């Protein structure tokens, strides 16, 4: 964004002049070119526009809450503001990087570990275990292990050896965006001592 230096006569200029838009931000005079708008929108553009409107509603609510506004404001750099970061948080979904079932053999109290990230943090991870027919075996919320930067869930139910189960992790961020990741896992017979 080019900075603009006005003379005293027009230093408070703002708005559109020809193909340029002039505005003030953080006490500075700035300018940008007018964007080109295509009147025909694709379905994907329409969906993105709708999502952006939802993001603006979320940002309005987030910045009205002093605690959430302060959390966003603390992450601002340069010309960013809490509203812009709240919109960004809404628009970017969390990511599940891994679902580690290494220590899970179908017994209770075994760890299932999920590494999930988000630009502003994951607030919840839910684990669901189902049999091959889709019947629920168990589900529950993971606990954040800050040392490992993973969400850990301890199994509750016993699974009969020799069957395959579906394990699904669902990560959620502050605006309510969710992402899921599913793995099939063979529960082998316990090794003989």
C-alpha positions as CSV (number, residue, x, y, z in Angstrom):
1,X,0.0,0.0,0.0
2,X,1.5,3.3,-1.0
3,X,1.7,6.0,1.6
4,X,0.4,9.3,0.4
5,X,1.8,12.7,1.4
6,X,-0.8,15.5,0.8
7,X,-0.3,19.2,1.0
8,X,-2.2,21.2,3.6
9,X,-5.0,22.0,1.1
10,X,-6.1,18.4,0.6
11,X,-4.6,16.5,3.5
12,X,-8.0,15.1,4.7
13,X,-8.8,13.6,1.3
14,X,-10.6,10.3,1.5
15,X,-12.7,8.2,-0.9
16,X,-12.5,7.4,-4.6
17,X,-10.9,9.7,-7.1
18,X,-10.8,8.1,-10.6
19,X,-9.2,4.7,-10.3
20,X,-7.7,5.3,-6.8
21,X,-9.2,5.1,-3.3
22,X,-7.7,7.3,-0.6
23,X,-8.2,6.5,3.1
24,X,-6.6,6.9,6.5
25,X,-5.4,4.1,8.8
26,X,-3.4,4.4,12.0
27,X,-2.9,8.1,11.4
28,X,-1.4,7.6,8.0
29,X,-2.8,8.6,4.6
30,X,-2.9,5.6,2.3
31,X,-4.1,4.8,-1.2
32,X,-5.0,1.7,-3.3
33,X,-6.2,1.0,-6.8
34,X,-9.9,0.3,-7.3
35,X,-10.5,-3.4,-7.6
36,X,-12.2,-4.8,-10.8
37,X,-15.5,-6.5,-10.2
38,X,-16.9,-9.2,-12.4
39,X,-20.7,-9.1,-12.3
40,X,-21.0,-12.9,-13.0
41,X,-20.1,-15.0,-10.0
42,X,-19.4,-18.7,-10.0
43,X,-20.9,-21.0,-7.4
44,X,-17.6,-21.1,-5.6
45,X,-17.4,-17.2,-5.5
46,X,-21.0,-17.1,-4.1
47,X,-20.2,-19.6,-1.4
48,X,-17.1,-17.6,-0.4
49,X,-19.0,-14.4,-0.4
50,X,-21.6,-16.0,1.9
51,X,-18.8,-17.3,4.2
52,X,-17.2,-13.9,4.3
53,X,-20.5,-12.4,5.4
54,X,-20.7,-15.0,8.2
55,X,-17.1,-14.1,9.2
56,X,-18.1,-10.4,9.5
57,X,-21.0,-11.3,11.8
58,X,-18.6,-13.4,13.9
59,X,-16.0,-10.6,14.0
60,X,-18.7,-8.1,15.1
61,X,-19.7,-10.4,18.0
62,X,-16.0,-11.2,18.9
63,X,-15.0,-7.6,19.1
64,X,-18.1,-6.7,21.2
65,X,-16.7,-9.2,23.8
66,X,-13.9,-7.4,25.6
67,X,-12.0,-10.7,26.4
68,X,-12.1,-12.0,22.9
69,X,-11.3,-8.6,21.4
70,X,-8.2,-8.3,23.7
71,X,-7.1,-11.8,22.6
72,X,-7.2,-10.8,19.0
73,X,-5.8,-7.3,19.6
74,X,-2.7,-8.9,21.3
75,X,-1.9,-10.7,18.0
76,X,-2.1,-7.6,15.8
77,X,0.9,-6.4,13.8
78,X,1.2,-3.3,11.8
79,X,-2.2,-2.1,10.4
80,X,-4.1,-5.2,11.6
81,X,-6.9,-4.8,14.1
82,X,-8.9,-7.2,16.2
83,X,-11.8,-7.2,13.7
84,X,-9.5,-8.2,10.8
85,X,-7.9,-11.0,12.8
86,X,-11.4,-12.3,13.9
87,X,-12.4,-12.5,10.3
88,X,-9.2,-14.3,9.4
89,X,-9.8,-16.7,12.3
90,X,-13.3,-17.5,11.0
91,X,-12.1,-18.0,7.4
92,X,-9.3,-20.4,8.2
93,X,-10.3,-23.9,9.4
94,X,-8.2,-26.0,11.8
95,X,-6.0,-28.8,10.4
96,X,-5.5,-32.3,11.8
97,X,-1.9,-33.2,11.1
98,X,-2.0,-36.7,12.6
99,X,-4.1,-39.3,14.4
100,X,-1.7,-41.6,16.3
101,X,-3.1,-45.0,17.2
102,X,0.2,-46.6,17.9
103,X,-0.5,-47.5,21.5
104,X,-4.2,-48.5,20.9
105,X,-4.9,-52.3,21.1
106,X,-8.6,-52.1,22.0
107,X,-8.2,-52.1,25.7
108,X,-9.5,-49.4,28.1
109,X,-7.1,-46.6,29.3
110,X,-5.0,-46.6,26.1
111,X,-4.0,-43.3,24.5
112,X,-5.2,-42.0,21.1
113,X,-3.2,-38.9,20.2
114,X,-4.3,-36.1,17.8
115,X,-2.0,-33.3,16.5
116,X,-4.4,-30.5,15.5
117,X,-3.4,-26.9,14.7
118,X,-5.2,-23.6,13.9
119,X,-3.9,-20.1,13.3
120,X,-5.5,-19.0,16.6
121,X,-5.7,-22.4,18.4
122,X,-7.8,-25.5,18.6
123,X,-10.3,-25.4,21.5
124,X,-11.7,-29.0,21.3
125,X,-10.9,-32.4,19.8
126,X,-13.6,-35.2,19.9
127,X,-12.8,-38.8,19.3
128,X,-15.3,-41.3,18.0
129,X,-14.7,-45.1,17.7
130,X,-17.2,-47.2,15.6
131,X,-17.3,-50.8,14.5
132,X,-17.3,-51.7,10.7
133,X,-21.1,-51.4,10.5
134,X,-21.0,-47.9,11.9
135,X,-22.3,-48.7,15.4
136,X,-20.9,-46.5,18.1
137,X,-18.3,-48.1,20.4
138,X,-17.4,-45.0,22.3
139,X,-16.8,-41.2,22.0
140,X,-15.4,-38.5,24.1
141,X,-13.3,-35.3,24.3
142,X,-9.5,-35.3,24.3
143,X,-7.4,-33.4,26.7
144,X,-4.7,-31.0,25.6
145,X,-1.2,-32.2,26.5
146,X,0.7,-28.9,26.3
147,X,4.1,-30.6,26.6
148,X,3.5,-32.7,23.5
149,X,1.2,-30.1,21.7
150,X,-1.2,-33.0,21.1
151,X,-4.8,-33.8,22.2
152,X,-4.9,-37.1,24.1
153,X,-8.0,-39.3,24.5
154,X,-7.9,-42.4,26.7
155,X,-10.1,-45.3,25.5
156,X,-12.9,-46.4,27.7
157,X,-14.4,-49.5,26.1
158,X,-12.9,-52.8,25.3
159,X,-12.9,-53.9,21.7
160,X,-13.0,-57.6,20.7
161,X,-9.6,-58.6,19.2
162,X,-9.6,-59.4,15.5
163,X,-11.9,-56.6,14.3
164,X,-11.3,-53.3,12.5
165,X,-12.6,-50.1,14.0
166,X,-13.1,-46.6,12.5
167,X,-11.5,-43.9,14.6
168,X,-12.6,-40.3,13.8
169,X,-11.1,-37.1,15.3
170,X,-13.0,-33.8,15.0
171,X,-11.0,-30.6,15.8
172,X,-12.9,-27.3,16.5
173,X,-11.6,-23.7,16.7
174,X,-13.0,-20.6,18.5
175,X,-15.3,-19.5,15.7
176,X,-16.8,-23.1,15.5
177,X,-15.0,-24.3,12.4
178,X,-14.5,-28.1,12.4
179,X,-12.4,-30.5,10.5
180,X,-12.5,-34.3,10.7
181,X,-10.0,-37.0,10.1
182,X,-10.8,-40.7,10.0
183,X,-8.6,-43.8,10.1
184,X,-9.4,-47.5,10.1
185,X,-7.5,-49.5,12.7
186,X,-7.1,-53.2,13.1
187,X,-7.4,-54.4,16.7
188,X,-5.2,-57.4,16.8
189,X,-5.2,-60.2,19.4
190,X,-3.0,-59.5,22.4
191,X,0.4,-61.0,22.3
192,X,1.0,-64.0,24.5
193,X,3.3,-63.4,27.5
